[in-house]
Amino acid sequence: MLTSRPCAGNREPASEPNDRARCEYPHPRGPRPPRSPFARIVRGSGVRFFAPDVAFSDARRFLPELLRKRGVPVTDADAVLLWLEHVIEPVPSEIYDSLETVARRRLRGRDEDDWPILASALALGCPVWTEDTDFFGCGIAVWTTARVEIFLEAQETRRQADEE
């Protein structure tokens, strides 16, 4: 989920970005600068990213096998997930649990195991960034990666214009 505005309601799932640890990749040789223009744009965009807390535990459980299948070294998996937790703010289950029934109903006939993502988006009033078509038609805005890139590039253009 992403938002360029404060979350709906009075429920802030995490501290302000400036209060968080530096968003640097914890590499043994030290932090590396972002390699892509996309990564640099995200850092300066003011956009906040969220994911239900269960997404991080699922990633820890399933990521090593997915990486092995793709021939990617598993040794960096934990470091990448730690870095992602500084970029993507975990949403505690207390914020989205009450919306489980609503989310499951909207996902009926699809992958109902994705309910924490939909429930978090509903609780925070955020769109979902995904390529998973199960979320299309669930009553929330769904952004694909291509659309997020367009949005972030526009944010960067505005930021640069404001600096001039």
HUVEN-V497386 format. One record per helix or strand of 3 or more residues. SS is the DSSP state (~ for helix, > for strand). FROM is the first residue (numbers start at 1). LEN is the number of residues. If there is no record, write none. Layout:
((SS FROM LEN) (SS FROM LEN))
This chain:
((~ 17 3) (~ 37 8) (> 48 5) (~ 53 17) (~ 74 14) (> 88 4) (~ 93 14) (~ 112 13) (> 127 3) (~ 133 3) (~ 145 19))
